[in-house]
Every structure is written in C-alpha cells, then in structure tokens.
Amino acid sequence: MADPMQSMLPAPITATSVPSELVAQPAPLNPSAVPNASTLAPPPSAPPNVSETLYIQNLNERIKINVMKQTLKALFSNYGDVLDVVAHRNLRMRGQAFVSFPDAEMARKAQREANRFPLYSKPMQISFARTRSDAVVKKTDGEHFDQHKKSRLEHKKETRYTNPLKAKFKAKRIAAQVDGASAQPAPKRTAVQMPDEYLPSNKILFLQNIPEGVTDTKEQLLALFSQYPNLHDVRLIPTKKDIAFVEYLDEASATVAKDALHNYKLDGEHKIKITFARK
C-alpha cells in the first residue's frame, strides 16, 4: 500500500533542475580507502539480542528440578530439537532455566509464542540468554568448544568476585547485618496469568491437574479423547502424572475436544484443566 505521506512530499530534485555550478564534484577515489569485500563482515542473520538459548524465569519453585527439566523439554520440543535444558537447585538459580535450540530462529519462535504461558500455574517469563550455551557451541562449532568452555569458566570466576553490582549488594547486606536489621527482598511483581481463551489455537492440547489416583492414565486419556475424530497421540511426562499432552491431526479437531472436555472430572471429583499448547 502506498504511503499517504508520499503525496505531501515535494518533488525530488534532479540533476537537470540544479545549476551545474552548484553540483559538488566527487573527490578523486582513493583505492586504499575502499574496503576489500572479503574483509566486510556479513550482515547478522538475527538481531544481536537473539540467541539460540532461551532464559526462562518465574518457574514454579515447588516442582522438582528433574521434573521441571523434563516438562520444559517436552513443551519446547514443539518448536524444534531441544539440545539441552539447564536448571539448578541452588538458591541463586531457583525458578530459572535455560533451553537451547540448534538455531536462533527456533528460539525466536518459541520465545514469541510461549512467553507468559502458564506452566504449573505460573506464567513463564522468557528472554534470550546473553551468551551461547555449551550445548550450542558443541553442536555448531565443536572445534572451538574447549576454548569456549575455558573462557566461560574464567569469566564466571572473575565476575563472581569483581562484579560491582554483586559487590554493592553484598556490602548492603553486611551493613544491614551489622546494624541488626534483616535485608528485605524487593516485593515480587504480581504475575498476570494469561486466560485460556486468549491462547492461540493449536493441534496439541496441554492437560493439567490430572488426579493422582487415576490408574492407567494414558489408556484412560486415549479412551476419553478418542471420542473425538483425528486423535494422533497422548504423551505423558515421566515421573509427573498430573500433566499430559494430547495431539490431534488438525487444530479444528483439537478445538472440539478442548471445548468438550475442559473441566472434565476424570475421577468423578477433580476437574482437569485443558489449554492449547504452544506451536
């Protein structure tokens, strides 16, 4: 569509409309000032703040680390091959994780579509990691992996003791302890959970709150969801029986099943929550 502002701009100045004495003559070309094409860096394929690794915050800290890692891998495998999921038990990394893909485009799509997705009743906050993960470097640039890992460990060691921001917080904490006062953490921002009706439709459904007392969960879910046409698969999360993924061959079939079975009482008492998974 043509820009309406173009009609308001003056006509372009042409060579014939400018007196020849006012036309600046080009300076003689200096060959040494012309950069060699082979030395020019190629344009980046993605913006500088986009990487192959996602940094995920606001994860439910009550979920065991191994269960959370398995859940994240199953969830993000909808966007491509997940190279690695990193999460730690220590206090500093609690509620956080890193998910790595083979390329930045997969990570960009996952960040755009899964950001604020309510996982275990808490909306994930997803951004891009500042540095490349070990898994990505090992996969895409294996010959430089040892140097990458060495540099990362050295940087980690340096920032642990020289990071001015950390030093500032440490000094404030020590001062508060000396004064007999306890350092109060900053109040957490109340996260707004995305309503189910605003999640984009998808052929994969995400089930939560599956009752623990249900036996043969997969068989029961297969029997329940096969009432609706084009059922493709039911996937459970190992060691975590209260969530599952149900996949249909198309979005329309998944939508019909979701609308019909949301809040269904699988054991006659507890309602299962059904939302669309992210693409």
C-alpha positions in Angstrom: 0.0 0.0 0.0 1.3 3.4 -0.9 2.3 5.7 2.0 -0.2 8.6 2.1 2.7 10.9 3.3 4.5 10.5 -0.1 1.9 12.7 -1.8 2.7 15.5 0.6 6.5 15.5 -0.1 8.0 17.9 -2.6 9.1 16.5 -6.0 12.6 15.1 -5.9 15.5 17.3 -7.1 17.0 16.1 -10.3 20.3 16.8 -11.9 18.6 18.9 -14.6 16.9 21.2 -12.0 20.2 22.2 -10.3 22.7 24.7 -11.8 25.8 22.9 -12.8 28.0 25.3 -10.7 26.1 24.2 -7.5 26.7 20.5 -8.1 29.5 19.2 -5.9 32.2 17.3 -7.9 33.2 13.9 -6.5 36.6 13.7 -4.8 39.2 11.5 -6.5 38.8 7.9 -5.5 41.5 6.6 -3.1 41.8 2.9 -3.7 43.3 2.3 -0.3 40.1 3.8 1.3 37.8 1.2 -0.3 37.4 -1.8 1.9 38.0 -5.2 0.4 34.8 -7.1 0.0 36.4 -10.1 1.7 37.0 -8.1 4.9 33.4 -6.9 5.2 31.5 -8.8 7.9 28.3 -10.4 6.6 25.1 -9.0 8.0 23.9 -10.8 11.1 21.1 -13.3 10.5 19.3 -12.2 13.7 19.2 -9.1 15.9 22.1 -9.0 18.5 19.8 -9.8 21.4 18.5 -13.0 19.8 20.4 -16.2 20.5 19.8 -20.0 20.3 19.3 -20.2 24.0 16.2 -19.0 26.0 16.5 -17.7 29.6 13.3 -18.7 31.4 12.2 -17.1 34.8 9.3 -17.3 37.1 9.1 -21.1 37.1 7.2 -22.8 39.9 9.9 -23.5 42.6 7.8 -26.2 44.2 8.3 -28.5 41.2 11.3 -30.9 41.4 14.2 -29.9 39.2 14.3 -33.2 37.2 10.5 -33.0 36.6 10.7 -29.3 35.5 13.5 -30.1 33.1 11.6 -33.0 31.5 8.5 -30.8 31.3 10.4 -27.9 29.6 12.0 -30.3 27.1 8.6 -31.8 26.2 6.9 -28.4 25.9 9.7 -26.7 23.8 10.2 -29.7 21.6 7.1 -28.4 19.7 9.4 -25.7 18.3 12.3 -27.9 17.2 15.1 -30.1 18.5 15.9 -29.2 22.1 19.7 -29.6 22.6 19.8 -29.0 26.3 17.8 -27.9 29.4 19.8 -26.4 32.3 18.4 -25.8 35.7 20.0 -25.8 39.1 18.8 -26.4 42.7 20.9 -23.6 44.3 19.2 -20.6 45.7 20.5 -18.1 43.2 19.1 -20.1 40.2 15.8 -21.2 41.8 12.9 -20.7 39.5 15.1 -20.2 36.4 16.2 -22.4 33.5 18.0 -22.3 30.1 16.6 -24.1 27.0 18.9 -24.4 23.9 18.0 -24.9 20.3 20.2 -25.6 17.2 19.5 -22.2 15.7 18.2 -18.8 16.7 15.1 -18.9 14.6 13.6 -21.8 16.6 14.4 -19.9 19.8 12.8 -16.7 18.5 9.6 -18.5 17.6 9.5 -20.3 21.0 10.1 -17.0 22.9 7.4 -15.2 20.9 4.7 -17.9 21.3 5.5 -19.4 24.7 6.2 -16.2 26.7 3.7 -15.8 29.6 2.5 -19.4 29.1 1.1 -20.6 32.5 3.3 -23.6 33.4 2.3 -25.2 36.7 0.0 -22.2 37.3 2.9 -19.6 36.9 3.3 -17.7 33.6 6.9 -18.1 32.2 8.9 -15.0 31.6 11.1 -15.8 28.5 14.0 -13.8 27.1 17.2 -14.6 25.3 20.4 -15.7 27.0 23.4 -13.3 26.8 25.9 -15.9 25.8 25.9 -19.1 23.8 25.4 -22.3 25.8 27.9 -25.2 25.9 25.4 -27.4 24.0 25.0 -25.0 21.2 28.8 -24.4 20.7 29.5 -28.1 20.9 26.8 -28.8 18.3 27.7 -26.0 15.8 31.3 -25.2 16.5 32.8 -28.3 18.1 36.5 -27.5 17.3 36.3 -24.3 19.5 34.3 -25.9 22.3 37.2 -26.3 24.7 38.2 -22.7 24.3 34.6 -21.5 24.8 34.3 -23.5 28.0 37.6 -22.3 29.3 36.6 -18.6 28.6 33.2 -19.1 30.2 34.7 -20.6 33.4 37.2 -17.8 33.6 34.5 -15.1 33.1 32.4 -16.8 35.8 35.3 -16.8 38.2 36.1 -13.1 37.5 32.5 -11.8 37.8 32.0 -13.8 41.0 34.5 -11.6 42.8 34.6 -8.4 40.7 31.1 -7.8 39.6 30.4 -4.3 41.0 26.6 -4.9 41.3 27.1 -8.0 43.3 29.7 -6.3 45.5 27.2 -3.4 46.1 24.5 -5.8 47.3 27.0 -7.8 49.4 28.1 -4.5 51.1 24.5 -3.5 51.8 23.7 -7.0 53.2 26.7 -6.9 55.5 25.8 -3.4 56.7 22.3 -4.4 57.4 23.5 -7.4 59.5 25.9 -5.2 61.4 23.0 -2.8 62.2 20.9 -5.7 63.4 18.4 -5.3 60.5 17.5 -8.0 58.1 17.6 -7.2 54.4 14.1 -7.2 53.0 13.8 -8.6 49.4 12.1 -6.5 46.9 8.4 -7.2 46.6 7.6 -9.6 43.7 5.6 -8.3 40.9 2.2 -9.9 40.7 2.2 -12.0 37.5 -0.8 -11.9 35.4 -1.8 -15.3 34.2 -2.9 -15.5 30.6 -6.6 -16.5 30.4 -7.2 -19.8 28.5 -9.4 -18.1 25.9 -6.5 -15.9 24.7 -4.2 -18.8 24.0 -3.8 -19.3 20.2 -5.4 -22.5 18.8 -3.1 -25.5 18.2 -3.5 -29.1 17.3 -1.7 -30.0 20.6 -3.6 -29.7 23.9 -1.9 -29.3 27.3 -3.6 -31.1 30.2 -3.1 -30.1 33.9 -4.4 -31.2 37.2 -4.8 -34.9 36.3 -5.8 -36.7 39.5 -3.0 -38.7 41.1 -5.3 -41.6 41.9 -6.1 -42.4 38.3 -4.7 -45.8 37.2 -3.6 -46.5 33.6 -3.7 -42.8 32.9 -2.6 -43.0 29.2 -5.3 -45.6 28.4 -8.0 -43.6 30.1 -6.9 -40.4 28.3 -6.8 -42.3 25.0 -10.3 -43.6 25.6 -11.6 -40.2 26.6 -10.1 -38.2 23.7 -10.6 -40.8 21.0 -14.3 -40.0 21.2 -13.4 -37.0 19.0 -12.0 -37.6 15.5 -8.4 -37.3 14.3 -6.7 -38.2 17.6 -3.0 -38.7 16.9 -1.2 -39.3 20.2 -1.2 -38.9 24.0 2.1 -38.1 25.7 2.7 -38.3 29.5 5.5 -36.6 31.4 7.7 -39.2 33.1 7.5 -39.1 36.9 4.9 -36.4 36.7 1.4 -37.8 36.3 -0.7 -34.7 36.7 0.1 -33.2 33.2 0.0 -34.6 29.7 -0.1 -33.6 26.0 -2.8 -34.7 23.6 -2.2 -34.3 19.9 -4.7 -34.3 17.1 -4.1 -34.2 13.3 -5.5 -30.7 13.0 -6.4 -27.6 15.0 -10.2 -27.9 14.4 -10.3 -31.4 15.9 -8.2 -30.3 18.9 -10.5 -27.3 19.5 -13.6 -29.5 19.5 -12.1 -31.9 22.1 -10.8 -29.0 24.2 -14.2 -27.3 24.4 -16.0 -30.5 25.2 -13.6 -31.9 27.8 -12.3 -28.8 29.7 -13.0 -29.3 33.4 -13.9 -32.9 32.8 -13.8 -34.9 36.1 -11.6 -37.9 35.2 -12.1 -39.5 38.5 -15.6 -38.1 39.1 -14.3 -35.4 41.5 -11.3 -33.4 40.3 -11.5 -31.3 37.1 -8.7 -31.4 34.5 -7.6 -28.2 33.0 -7.1 -28.1 29.2 -5.4 -25.4 27.3 -3.8 -25.2 23.9 -0.1 -26.0 23.9 2.3 -23.5 22.1 3.3 -24.2 18.5 
